[in-house]
Amino acid sequence: APLAAFDPRSVWLSYVLLSFAIFSIRSWTGIAAAAIVALAATALARIPVWRWRLLLAGFVLFSATVSLVAGWGGGRTFDPDAFLKSLHSLTRTLLVMLLGLGLATAITPLRLRRSLEQLLSIRGRLAGPTQKFILTVTLMLRFIPVLVGEWERFVRLTVARSKETSRGPLAAARRVIHTTMPFMLSLFRLGDQIAAALESRGVGRRRYP
């Protein structure tokens, strides 16, 4: 990816600043401008957005459902202001998530870890809190493609096992529900594995694991 030619620290700093800018937007005109910037960034960086189409489609469906629920609000009349406010917030989250997914394809966890160690080390040593921060950031970057791959795997299994052939919104919502539970169980399994792996390497027991 073209982003691989840049320093990982500069790429992540740009992403953080852009995310803050998107979350500070209060108007739909700003949302439209942010969407243009996000789509242009994914195109110029050649981020494979199509790979996460199922995840993004699920989030869009989730956003629409939550916004409709917020609009009704348990009353008998529909509140368009509450609907638009909820949709506005979730749209900003979608744009930030769209940019964040692409960083995992452009920067490897090892490159990011080395760059952060060079930036935050003092006389070649890292303090304990700094090590925990670097470990957290690199694990997040490492597991973004892992979690996306797990979700895609369970989606394929759900479709293969289902006898339903319809392609409407209700059918898609039912597939999401049937995918969520095994996906959550897989997350618990992955959590146990990574905890055992970190403990075997001295994380939490040694000052410099």
C-alpha positions, 0 to 999 in steps of 0.5 A: 500500500502507498501508506507503507512508504510513510513513517507509521507515527505520521500515519497514525497521527494523521488518522488521530487528527482526522478522527478528532476533526470528524467527531467534532463535525456538527452539521450534515454539510460537514459530514458530506465533506468528511465523507468526500475526504474519507473516500478520497483517502481510501482511494489514494491509499488503495485501501481494500474497502470491498474486503470489509463490505459485509462488516460495513453493511452490518454497521449501516444496518445497525445504524439505521435500526438504532436511529429509527428506535431513537426516532420513535423513542417509545412514543406514538409519534416519530421524532425526526430530530432524534432520528437525525441526531442519532444517525449523524453520530453513527455516520461519523463513527462509520467514517472513522471506522472506514479509515481505521480499517485501512491502516491495518493493511498499510502498517504492520504491528512490528513497524509501529512498535519499533517506531513508538519505541524509538519515539518514547524511549529514554536512553534506550529504555522504556518505562513500564506504563510506556510499554503497556501503551505500546503493547495496547496499540500494537495489539489493537492493530494486530487484531483488527484484521484478525477480528474482521477475518473471524467475522467474515468466516462466521458470515460465510458459515451462517450463509452456508448453513442457512436454508433461507435464500432471500436477500431482503433487509430482514434476512440480512438482519437475521443473518447478523443475529445468527453470526453474532453469538459464535463470533462473540464466543470466538472473541473469548477464545482468542482472548484466552489465547492471547492472555496465555501467550502474553503471560508466557512472554513475561508480560505482567510479571517482568519489568522488561518482558 
